Amino acid sequence: MPEYEITYRHDDGSLTAKIETQCATDKEAKILAHAMRVDGARQFEVWQGDTLIYSRPQNAAVVQRSGF
C-alpha cells in the first residue's frame, strides 16, 4: 500500500502534527485526514512522497515540500 504523510498546521503555518500512514488509495488518505482532525489546526495537507495530493483550505496548497 502507498505511504502518505498528513500534516496539520496553525494559521501561521507552524506544524501542529504529522501523521505517517499507509492507505489503499488517495481518497482513503483524504478521508483519514478529515477524520483525524487536530485541535488548533486550521490547515492540513496530504502528501505521497513529494507529491501534494490534497490540502484544506485549497488556497493553502503549496507546490513544494517545506522543510520540517
Buried (B, 14 or more C-beta within 10 A) or exposed (E): EBEBBBBBBEEEEEEBBBBEBEBEEBEBBBEBBEEBEBEEBBBBBBBBEEEBBBBBEEEBEEEEBEEE
